[in-house]
Amino acid sequence: MSLDTSDLKIRCESLGAHDAAQLLLTSSPEEASRALSGLLPNIAQDVLAHLPAEKVRAILKATPREIADAWTLESQYPEGSVGSLMEPPFGVFRPEDTIGETIEKLREIAKEHLITYCFVTDTGGKLVGVITMRDLLLNPHERSLGDLMLRDIFSLKPDEPLLDAMKATMNRHYPVYPVCKSNGELAGLVRGQALAEAQAFELSAQAGSMVGVEKEERLATPVFRSFLFRHPWLQLNLLTAFIAAAVVGLFENTLQQIVLLAVFLPVLAGQSGNTGCQALAVTLRAMTLGELKQGKEWKALAKEATLGLANGALVGLTAGAGMVVYAHMMKSPVPWKLGGIVFLAMIGSCVVSGAAGALVPTVLRRLGADPATASSIFLTTATDVVSMGLFLGLATWLIL
């Protein structure tokens, strides 16, 4: 069943790049061009990268030249960079041009392109100024652009990561940002809306990355492809769960003699796991906003360990009291010892899990990996091993 252009665009938006490309393979070049033109530039570029070269050439041939030029321009830069969102700069003038001459040229340019600012470059293409529409409207036609242009220009670099660009533009909120090469030459422009939408997608994908869900997976991704994305991480999670199970197995004799300890194992694991996830969420947010600088990770580690100590002590009192009550009900001869063990184990496991929540993404970043990638799986392993090992170890040492 064929789809009209609007349906095709909606389907492409709801799919990852690979699956969207498979959908466009069965569409005509004209239909594919119209669908891709409605997507964010970086998403359209990513879809094109998954298509055969012959299909890409056919789509570019069926696409208006300025849009095709933009896609070609973006393809020169890696995914996740400012250049992957870049459009060709229209409305570029020289300092000696007058306002009257500029307005007349803009009448023609504006018929085909949306112009927000006029960019002023020298003969070498270096950006030297920006003119706003207000300046064009309120000044005499005979004045030159060089007399009116804004010379203190904020610009982005084409190879700059989108995350860094987001931090730099956080308090500016300009509708358009010029993009300049390292020598100051104007390379293109990036619209603020495209920058915000691209970063919103990256942030929305971060929660999934923490548990092994690929960024490319969407709700409309085919079941088998979603299975291929997720299953390897579940196998890894199972392997790490075996490690936690092995720790419990080391204390099999302790559990056989003090059976009621098994009741509080999930309590400790759940509480320490939540403590670690809180620390992980705050650490990832700090990394995203640029608040966690290289070499300063120890401060985050110390803070989360301190919070783990405070929170562990308070919840440890509650959990310890619960153990005392339960031990009395079960006619245990050492209820207060068991309560104290729960209290100490809760403190220790919360301290370690809080520190691990800050340490895991930091280590991943140091290794050159995405700090969010499956960090929750590694964190869960650490918290389970420590909480169960510490709890059963204390019981073995203090009671048996």
C-alpha positions as CSV (number, residue, x, y, z in Angstrom):
1,M,0.0,0.0,0.0
2,S,1.5,3.3,-1.1
3,L,1.6,6.3,1.3
4,D,1.0,9.9,0.4
5,T,3.8,12.4,1.1
6,S,2.5,13.6,4.5
7,D,2.0,10.0,5.7
8,L,5.5,9.1,4.4
9,K,7.0,12.0,6.4
10,I,5.2,10.9,9.6
11,R,6.4,7.4,9.2
12,C,10.0,8.5,8.6
13,E,9.8,10.7,11.7
14,S,8.6,7.7,13.8
15,L,11.3,5.3,12.6
16,G,15.0,5.2,13.1
17,A,17.3,6.1,10.2
18,H,17.8,2.5,9.0
19,D,14.1,1.7,9.0
20,A,13.1,5.0,7.4
21,A,15.6,4.3,4.6
22,Q,14.1,0.9,4.0
23,L,10.7,2.6,3.7
24,L,12.0,5.1,1.2
25,L,13.5,2.4,-1.0
26,T,10.0,1.5,-2.3
27,S,9.1,5.2,-2.8
28,S,9.7,7.3,-5.9
29,P,12.6,9.8,-5.8
30,E,10.0,12.6,-5.8
31,E,8.0,11.2,-2.9
32,A,11.2,10.5,-0.9
33,S,12.5,14.0,-1.6
34,R,9.3,15.6,-0.3
35,A,9.2,13.4,2.8
36,L,12.9,14.1,3.7
37,S,12.5,17.8,3.1
38,G,10.0,17.9,6.0
39,L,12.5,16.4,8.4
40,L,15.3,18.0,10.5
41,P,18.4,18.4,8.4
42,N,20.5,16.0,10.5
43,I,17.8,13.4,10.4
44,A,17.4,13.6,6.7
45,Q,21.1,13.3,6.3
46,D,21.2,10.2,8.5
47,V,18.4,8.6,6.5
48,L,20.3,9.4,3.2
49,A,23.4,7.8,4.7
50,H,21.5,4.5,4.9
51,L,20.4,4.5,1.3
52,P,22.2,3.1,-1.7
53,A,24.3,5.6,-3.7
54,E,22.0,5.3,-6.8
55,K,18.9,6.0,-4.7
56,V,20.6,9.0,-3.1
57,R,21.5,10.5,-6.5
58,A,18.0,10.0,-7.7
59,I,16.5,11.8,-4.6
60,L,19.0,14.7,-4.9
61,K,18.1,15.1,-8.5
62,A,14.4,15.3,-7.6
63,T,15.1,17.8,-4.8
64,P,15.2,21.6,-5.1
65,R,18.8,22.7,-5.6
66,E,19.1,24.7,-2.3
67,I,17.8,21.8,-0.2
68,A,20.0,19.3,-2.1
69,D,23.0,21.7,-1.5
70,A,22.2,21.8,2.2
71,W,22.1,18.0,2.4
72,T,25.4,17.7,0.6
73,L,26.9,20.4,2.8
74,E,25.7,18.6,6.0
75,S,27.1,15.2,4.8
76,Q,30.7,16.7,5.0
77,Y,30.4,16.7,8.8
78,P,29.9,13.9,11.3
79,E,26.6,13.0,12.9
80,G,26.0,14.9,16.2
81,S,28.0,18.0,15.0
82,V,26.8,21.5,14.3
83,G,27.7,20.9,10.6
84,S,25.1,18.1,10.4
85,L,22.4,20.7,10.9
86,M,24.0,23.4,8.8
87,E,22.2,25.2,5.9
88,P,23.9,27.2,3.1
89,P,24.0,30.9,4.0
90,F,21.7,33.1,2.0
91,G,21.6,36.9,2.3
92,V,25.4,37.4,2.3
93,F,26.6,40.9,1.4
94,R,29.7,43.1,1.5
95,P,30.5,46.0,3.9
96,E,30.4,48.5,1.0
97,D,26.9,47.5,-0.1
98,T,24.2,50.2,0.7
99,I,21.0,49.5,2.5
100,G,19.1,50.3,-0.6
101,E,21.0,47.8,-2.7
102,T,20.7,45.2,0.0
103,I,16.9,45.6,0.2
104,E,16.5,45.2,-3.6
105,K,18.6,42.0,-3.5
106,L,16.7,40.7,-0.6
107,R,13.4,41.1,-2.5
108,E,14.5,38.4,-4.9
109,I,16.3,36.1,-2.3
110,A,13.2,36.2,0.0
111,K,11.0,34.7,-2.7
112,E,12.8,31.4,-2.2
113,H,14.5,31.5,1.2
114,L,13.7,32.5,4.7
115,I,16.0,35.3,5.7
116,T,16.4,36.3,9.4
117,Y,19.7,38.1,9.4
118,C,22.0,39.5,6.7
119,F,25.6,38.4,7.0
120,V,28.4,40.6,5.9
121,T,31.7,39.1,4.7
122,D,34.9,40.4,3.3
123,T,36.4,39.4,0.0
124,G,37.8,36.3,1.5
125,G,34.5,35.1,2.8
126,K,35.3,35.9,6.4
127,L,32.3,36.9,8.5
128,V,32.8,40.5,9.7
129,G,29.3,41.6,10.7
130,V,25.6,40.9,11.0
131,I,22.7,43.2,10.0
132,T,19.2,42.8,11.5
133,M,16.0,43.5,9.6
134,R,15.3,46.4,12.0
135,D,18.5,48.1,10.9
136,L,17.5,47.8,7.2
137,L,14.1,49.3,7.9
138,L,15.0,52.2,10.1
139,N,18.1,53.6,8.4
140,P,18.6,55.7,5.2
141,H,19.1,53.8,2.0
142,E,22.4,55.4,1.1
143,R,24.2,54.2,4.3
144,S,26.6,51.3,3.9
145,L,26.3,48.0,5.7
146,G,29.8,48.5,7.1
147,D,28.5,51.5,9.1
148,L,25.6,49.7,10.7
149,M,26.6,46.1,11.1
150,L,27.1,44.4,14.4
151,R,30.8,43.5,14.7
152,D,30.8,41.5,18.0
153,I,29.5,38.3,16.5
154,F,28.7,35.0,18.2
155,S,29.2,32.0,16.0
156,L,29.5,28.3,16.1
157,K,32.0,25.9,14.4
158,P,30.9,23.2,12.0
159,D,32.8,20.4,13.8
160,E,31.5,21.5,17.2
161,P,29.5,18.8,19.0
162,L,25.8,19.6,19.3
163,L,26.1,19.2,23.1
164,D,28.7,21.9,23.3
165,A,26.6,24.1,21.0
166,M,23.6,23.7,23.2
167,K,25.6,24.8,26.2
168,A,27.0,27.9,24.4
169,T,23.5,28.9,23.1
170,M,21.6,28.2,26.3
171,N,21.2,31.9,27.3
172,R,21.1,33.4,23.8
173,H,18.0,32.0,22.1
174,Y,18.8,33.5,18.7
175,P,16.6,32.4,15.8
176,V,19.7,31.8,13.6
177,Y,23.4,31.2,14.4
178,P,26.2,31.7,11.9
179,V,28.6,28.8,11.5
180,C,32.3,29.8,10.8
181,K,35.3,27.7,10.1
182,S,38.4,28.0,12.2
183,N,39.8,30.9,10.0
184,G,36.5,32.9,10.4
185,E,35.1,32.0,6.9
186,L,31.3,31.8,6.9
187,A,30.4,28.1,6.2
188,G,26.7,28.2,6.8
189,L,24.0,28.8,9.3
190,V,22.1,26.8,11.9
191,R,18.5,27.6,13.0
192,G,17.9,27.8,16.7
193,Q,14.8,25.6,16.3
194,A,16.7,22.8,14.6
195,L,19.4,23.0,17.3
196,A,16.9,22.7,20.1
197,E,14.9,19.9,18.4
198,A,18.1,17.9,17.7
199,Q,19.2,18.2,21.3
200,A,15.8,17.4,22.6
201,F,16.0,14.1,20.7
202,E,19.5,13.4,22.2
203,L,18.2,14.0,25.7
204,S,15.1,11.9,25.2
205,A,17.4,9.0,24.1
206,Q,19.6,9.2,27.2
207,A,17.1,7.4,29.5
208,G,17.0,4.5,27.1
209,S,20.8,4.4,26.7
210,M,21.1,3.9,30.5
211,V,19.4,0.5,30.2
212,G,20.7,-0.6,26.8
213,V,18.1,0.8,24.4
214,E,19.6,2.1,21.2
215,K,19.0,5.8,20.2
216,E,17.7,4.6,16.8
217,E,14.9,2.5,18.3
218,R,11.5,4.2,18.2
219,L,7.9,3.0,19.0
220,A,7.3,2.1,15.3
221,T,10.6,0.2,14.9
222,P,9.8,-3.4,13.7
223,V,9.7,-6.0,16.4
224,F,12.6,-8.1,15.1
225,R,14.9,-5.1,14.8
226,S,14.0,-3.9,18.4
227,F,14.8,-7.5,19.5
228,L,18.3,-7.2,17.9
229,F,18.8,-3.8,19.6
230,R,17.8,-5.0,23.1
231,H,18.7,-8.6,23.5
232,P,22.6,-8.3,23.6
233,W,22.2,-5.9,26.6
234,L,19.8,-8.3,28.4
235,Q,22.4,-11.1,27.9
236,L,25.0,-8.8,29.5
237,N,22.6,-8.0,32.3
238,L,22.0,-11.7,32.9
239,L,25.8,-12.3,33.1
240,T,26.1,-9.5,35.7
241,A,23.2,-11.0,37.6
242,F,25.1,-14.3,37.8
243,I,27.9,-12.4,39.6
244,A,25.4,-11.2,42.2
245,A,24.0,-14.7,42.5
246,A,27.5,-16.1,43.0
247,V,28.0,-13.7,46.0
248,V,24.8,-15.0,47.6
249,G,26.0,-18.6,46.9
250,L,29.2,-17.9,48.9
251,F,27.0,-17.4,52.0
252,E,24.7,-20.4,51.4
253,N,25.5,-21.8,54.8
254,T,24.7,-18.5,56.5
255,L,21.3,-18.4,54.8
256,Q,20.5,-22.0,55.8
257,Q,21.2,-21.2,59.5
258,I,19.5,-17.8,59.5
259,V,16.7,-18.1,57.0
260,L,15.0,-14.8,57.8
261,L,18.0,-13.0,56.3
262,A,16.6,-13.8,52.8
263,V,13.6,-11.7,53.5
264,F,15.7,-8.5,53.7
265,L,18.0,-9.2,50.7
266,P,15.6,-7.5,48.2
267,V,15.1,-4.6,50.7
268,L,18.8,-3.8,50.7
269,A,19.3,-4.3,47.0
270,G,16.3,-2.1,46.1
271,Q,17.2,0.7,48.5
272,S,20.9,0.8,47.4
273,G,19.9,0.5,43.8
274,N,17.6,3.6,44.0
275,T,20.3,5.5,45.8
276,G,22.7,4.7,43.0
277,C,20.2,5.6,40.3
278,Q,19.7,9.0,41.9
279,A,23.4,9.7,41.9
280,L,23.6,8.5,38.3
281,A,20.8,10.8,37.1
282,V,22.4,13.8,38.7
283,T,25.9,13.0,37.4
284,L,24.6,12.5,33.8
285,R,22.7,15.7,34.0
286,A,25.9,17.5,35.2
287,M,27.8,16.0,32.3
288,T,25.1,17.1,29.8
289,L,25.1,20.7,31.1
290,G,28.9,20.9,31.3
291,E,28.9,21.3,35.1
292,L,31.1,18.3,35.7
293,K,34.6,19.3,34.4
294,Q,37.4,16.9,33.7
295,G,39.6,16.4,36.8
296,K,36.8,17.6,39.1
297,E,34.9,14.2,39.3
298,W,36.2,13.6,42.8
299,K,33.9,16.3,44.1
300,A,30.8,14.6,42.7
301,L,32.1,11.3,44.1
302,A,32.6,12.8,47.6
303,K,29.1,14.4,47.5
304,E,27.3,11.3,46.4
305,A,29.1,9.2,49.0
306,T,28.2,11.7,51.7
307,L,24.6,11.7,50.7
308,G,24.7,7.9,50.6
309,L,26.0,7.9,54.2
310,A,23.3,10.3,55.4
311,N,20.4,8.6,53.6
312,G,21.7,5.1,54.4
313,A,21.8,6.0,58.1
314,L,18.2,7.2,58.2
315,V,16.7,4.4,56.1
316,G,18.9,2.0,57.9
317,L,17.3,2.9,61.2
318,T,13.9,2.2,59.7
319,A,14.9,-1.0,58.1
320,G,16.8,-2.1,61.2
321,A,13.7,-1.5,63.4
322,G,11.7,-3.5,60.9
323,M,14.2,-6.4,61.2
324,V,14.0,-6.3,65.0
325,V,10.2,-6.6,64.9
326,Y,10.3,-9.3,62.3
327,A,13.0,-11.3,64.2
328,H,10.9,-11.1,67.4
329,M,8.0,-12.5,65.5
330,M,10.1,-15.3,64.1
331,K,11.4,-16.1,67.6
332,S,15.0,-15.3,66.7
333,P,17.4,-15.4,69.6
334,V,19.4,-12.4,68.3
335,P,16.9,-9.8,67.0
336,W,18.9,-6.8,68.1
337,K,22.0,-8.1,66.4
338,L,20.1,-8.7,63.2
339,G,18.7,-5.1,63.4
340,G,22.2,-3.7,63.8
341,I,23.5,-5.8,60.9
342,V,20.7,-4.4,58.6
343,F,21.5,-0.9,59.8
344,L,25.3,-1.2,59.1
345,A,24.7,-3.0,55.8
346,M,22.3,-0.3,54.6
347,I,24.8,2.5,55.4
348,G,27.6,0.7,53.6
349,S,25.6,-0.3,50.5
350,C,24.1,3.2,50.2
351,V,27.6,4.8,50.4
352,V,29.0,2.5,47.8
353,S,26.0,2.8,45.5
354,G,26.0,6.6,45.7
355,A,29.7,6.7,44.8
356,A,29.2,4.1,42.0
357,G,26.4,6.3,40.5
358,A,29.0,9.1,40.1
359,L,31.9,6.8,39.2
360,V,30.3,4.6,36.5
361,P,29.6,7.4,33.9
362,T,32.9,9.1,34.8
363,V,34.9,5.9,34.0
364,L,32.9,5.4,30.8
365,R,33.7,9.0,29.7
366,R,37.4,8.5,30.6
367,L,37.4,5.4,28.4
368,G,36.0,7.4,25.5
369,A,32.5,5.7,25.7
370,D,29.1,7.4,25.9
371,P,28.6,7.9,29.7
372,A,24.9,7.0,29.5
373,T,25.5,3.7,27.6
374,A,24.1,0.9,29.7
375,S,25.4,2.6,32.8
376,S,22.4,1.4,34.8
377,I,23.3,-2.2,34.1
378,F,26.8,-1.8,35.5
379,L,25.5,0.2,38.4
380,T,22.9,-2.4,39.3
381,T,25.6,-5.1,39.4
382,A,27.8,-3.1,41.7
383,T,25.0,-2.3,44.1
384,D,23.7,-5.8,44.2
385,V,27.1,-7.4,44.8
386,V,28.0,-4.9,47.6
387,S,24.6,-4.8,49.4
388,M,24.2,-8.6,49.5
389,G,27.8,-9.3,50.1
390,L,28.0,-6.8,52.9
391,F,24.8,-7.9,54.6
392,L,25.5,-11.6,54.5
393,G,29.2,-11.1,55.4
394,L,28.3,-9.1,58.5
395,A,25.8,-11.7,59.6
396,T,28.4,-14.5,59.1
397,W,31.0,-12.5,61.1
398,L,28.8,-11.2,64.0
399,I,26.4,-14.1,64.5
400,L,27.9,-17.4,63.3
